[in-house]
Amino acid sequence: MVGLMGTGKTTTGRLVAEALGLPMTDSDAYLNERYGHSANQIAETLGPDVLHAREAEHVLDALERTPRVIAAAASVVEDPRVREALRTPFVVWLDAPDAVLEQRMQSSSHRPDFDPETLRARREPHYRELADLTVDVAANRPEPAARLILDAVGASK
């Protein structure tokens, strides 16, 4: 799953993984487990380039393992290696209007400088290119979003 912050990749990913009986991996958990720091801490201490490289590492590492649901950090689509690797698996783009994402991220300390308009301008072409399915998460909360994904992969109950 790809998409900007606040789209519910982790929550929806957990539901899909549980329904499919697959492990789920999330960039935030990966960074904490592997490096002992949150994404925000890495960005603040080592800079956004290091953070984005580590987020790309998460996806590339996860794609080499047994099938799993991946909740990818929003930045990974900017890495050409990740885009190439995402051409084979089924990719879901979770999306919502910028105003919805801004509202969702107001209470988050994850990225206090979150600017969905700027990030969308940079990343949306890649999301569009890679997505096998786009789910509007403003119109679909996590459970209905998961059902749409499961239907698309032919695994609905």
C-alpha positions in Angstrom: 0.0 0.0 0.0 1.2 3.4 -0.9 -0.2 6.9 -0.3 0.4 10.1 1.6 0.6 10.2 5.3 -2.8 10.1 7.0 -4.4 7.7 4.5 -4.6 4.8 6.8 -2.0 2.5 5.2 -1.2 0.8 8.5 -4.7 0.4 9.7 -6.1 -0.8 6.4 -3.0 -3.0 5.8 -3.5 -4.8 9.1 -7.1 -5.6 8.1 -6.1 -6.9 4.7 -3.1 -8.9 6.1 -5.4 -10.5 8.7 -8.0 -11.4 6.1 -5.4 -12.9 3.7 -3.5 -14.7 6.5 -0.3 -12.9 5.6 2.3 -11.0 7.7 2.1 -7.2 7.5 5.1 -4.9 7.6 4.9 -1.1 8.2 7.7 1.4 7.6 7.3 3.1 11.0 7.6 -0.3 12.9 10.5 -1.3 10.6 12.4 1.9 11.4 11.8 1.6 15.2 12.9 -2.1 15.1 15.9 -1.7 12.9 17.2 1.7 13.9 15.6 2.3 17.3 14.1 5.6 16.2 10.9 6.9 14.7 10.7 8.4 11.3 10.4 11.9 12.8 13.5 11.3 15.0 15.5 10.1 12.0 14.5 13.1 9.9 15.4 15.5 12.7 18.8 14.0 13.6 20.0 12.6 10.3 17.9 14.5 7.7 15.1 13.6 5.3 17.5 12.0 2.8 18.6 9.4 5.3 15.0 8.8 6.4 13.8 8.3 2.8 16.7 5.9 2.0 15.8 3.8 5.1 12.1 3.9 4.1 13.0 2.6 0.6 15.2 0.0 2.2 12.1 -1.2 4.1 10.1 -1.8 1.0 13.0 -3.4 -0.9 13.7 -5.7 2.0 10.0 -6.7 2.4 9.6 -7.5 -1.3 12.4 -10.0 -1.0 10.6 -12.0 1.7 7.6 -14.3 1.6 4.4 -12.6 0.4 3.2 -10.0 2.8 1.2 -6.8 3.0 3.4 -3.8 3.0 2.4 -0.4 4.4 5.0 1.7 2.6 6.1 5.2 3.6 4.8 7.9 1.4 8.3 8.8 0.2 9.3 5.4 -1.3 7.7 6.1 -4.7 10.4 8.8 -5.3 13.1 6.1 -5.3 13.5 4.6 -8.8 14.6 1.3 -7.4 11.4 1.0 -5.4 9.3 2.0 -8.3 10.9 -0.7 -10.4 10.4 -3.3 -7.7 6.7 -2.3 -7.3 5.9 -3.0 -10.9 5.3 -6.7 -10.2 3.2 -6.9 -6.9 -0.4 -5.7 -6.6 -0.1 -2.1 -5.5 -3.0 -0.2 -3.7 -2.9 3.6 -3.6 -4.9 4.9 -0.6 -5.8 8.5 -1.3 -7.9 11.3 0.1 -8.3 15.0 -0.6 -5.6 17.2 0.9 -8.0 18.9 3.4 -8.9 15.5 4.8 -5.2 14.5 5.2 -4.4 17.8 6.8 -7.1 17.3 9.3 -6.0 13.7 10.1 -2.4 14.8 10.6 -3.2 17.8 12.9 -3.0 15.6 16.0 0.1 13.7 14.8 3.6 14.5 16.0 4.8 12.2 13.2 5.4 15.1 10.8 4.5 18.6 12.2 5.5 20.2 8.8 3.1 18.0 6.8 2.1 19.8 3.5 0.0 17.4 1.4 -0.3 19.7 -1.5 3.5 19.9 -2.1 4.0 16.2 -1.4 1.1 15.3 -3.7 2.6 17.3 -6.6 5.8 15.4 -6.3 4.4 11.9 -5.6 1.0 11.6 -7.3 2.4 10.8 -10.8 4.2 7.9 -9.3 1.2 6.7 -7.3 -0.9 6.8 -10.5 1.7 4.9 -12.5 2.1 2.1 -9.9 -1.4 1.7 -8.6 -3.4 -1.4 -9.6 -6.2 -0.1 -7.4 -6.9 3.4 -6.0 -9.1 3.6 -2.9 -10.6 6.9 -1.7 -10.2 6.7 2.0 -12.3 9.8 2.6 -15.3 7.9 1.3 -14.2 4.5 2.7 -13.1 4.0 6.3 -10.6 1.2 6.9 -13.0 -1.7 6.9 -14.8 -0.9 3.7 -11.4 0.0 2.1 -10.1 -3.4 3.1 -13.1 -5.1 1.5 -12.5 -3.2 -1.7 -8.9 -4.4 -1.7 -9.9 -8.0 -0.9 -12.5 -7.9 -3.7 -9.8 -6.6 -6.1 -7.4 -9.4 -5.3 -10.2 -12.0 -5.4 -10.0 -12.8 -1.7 -13.2 -11.4 -0.3 -15.2 -13.5 2.1 
